[in-house]
């Protein structure tokens, strides 16, 4: 890079940052287009796709999230229900996050550090992926980045208006995802540090304190009306009951098997592996992060004064300490999972400081280091499960499967599905209309759409059919619905990790000749006949 180009970038940093943000928006838009909904996305839309806002709120109480996304989708669907349209709020929020993160980090640690951070949050695989799905995380990150920006600006300018904006953004983050409460604790401690060391005007402190009381009231409200009721009877604590007893078990500290120090360090590196979607590069960024925190706490961020550097270092450290402490207390997961996506903010801040220092504050070197990391992640990355490849999740595969149902499955035939398939099939077979569920026996739910009758294992019974559980599920289904020998039933399976027909062929002689239709690797359909030979119960 020539000296003229370097000086042009430095003097037009905001313009170049706008172009990088636009590139991040286009990357998110592309990732959100052309693929059918995954089970979680279909669930979020189903919760919002109700006949009234009150019913949507009531439905949201069955999920482990606050209701903001449900409310947003409830109104958003009036303008369209295509996959891209439903994902567009996440895409836009993810783009806002990139810009607000850049504005905050540039002021907190210098323009080069902010520019490096923008490159990472705009173009790394994980921030793109979570902004390309119908999930809460883009809203969370957008509001949290805005909250941090307004908090720092309020102290810098002694502005009560910016402090009010900070509280509003923090409330919206809390309404988006419960992990915001962990971030709020870190921000509260960070703000207290600044209050005691900088002695801002009493009016500003009063506005901050009132905002904190509002956040505490919001936390109490959510606990009493929602969190305390999650997982009741299933585990030791409320939110942990939904997550730690099942697919996130390893993301919670277990006193019987884990050492606190090794758990914290190992799961911190696990988060960076998740951020990069690449193990080796994630470990390298983990080391960059540690170096960045040390530099900041020692006041070695040469782009800013020592006090500002140590203040930023404290915020970065506190964010990870609170998140790790929540897992040590068995309250919230910690590690390589999207559930701690809020850590992207302090993580990339720490990494960016280390990269800028390694580059000796030279713009060309700093940009080259960040670009090398991004290219390595994009070229060699492997997103963590559960996931579907873009080709297998193609919208064309779902359209072909719906055509098969219309042309080959008679209205008199039943369709039997697991719960993740229930979510997706209901979305497409019912053409995005609200679903009216019929009275069902225990462990099942049923509905009719498109002239077809679907019976599903409920969410407490079988999230996914697999070879070992399907014979028992089939027997229970036949007995519960008193099906007659010779009756035709179709098994439709779609979602993450599915391969039921091939697994049945491999494990049981009775299914050695099973014929099935496959629409990519994540949609399978096959036919069963009541009374056909079945393997012995295991």
Secondary structure, DSSP 8 states (H G I E B T S, - for coil): --HHHHHHHHHTHHHHHHHHHHHHHHHHHHHHSSB---HHHHHHHHHH-SSSHHHHHHHHTTSSS-SHHHHHHHHHGGG--SHHHHHHHHHHHHHHHHHHHHHHHHHHH-HHHHHHHHHHHHHSHHHHHHTSSSSSHHHHHHHHHHHHHHHHHHHHHT-HHHHHHHHHHHHHHHHH-TTHHHHHHHHHHHHHHHHHHH---HHHHHHHHHHHHHHHHHHHHHHHHTGGGTTTTTSSSHHHHHHTTTTTGGGS--TTT--HHHHHHHHHHHHHHHHHT-HHHHHHHHHHHHHHHHHHHTT--TTS-HHHHHHHHHHHHHHHHHHHHHHHTTSS--SSSGGGTTHHHHHHHHHHHHHHHHTTT-HHHHHHHHHHHHHHHHHH----SS---TTTTBHHHHHHHHHHHHHHS-TTSEEEE-HHHHHHHHHHHTTT-----B---TTEEEEEETTEEEEEE-TTT-SS--HHHHHHHHHHHHHHTT--TT-EEEEEEESTT--HHHHHHHH-GGGTT--EEESSTTEEEEEEETT-------
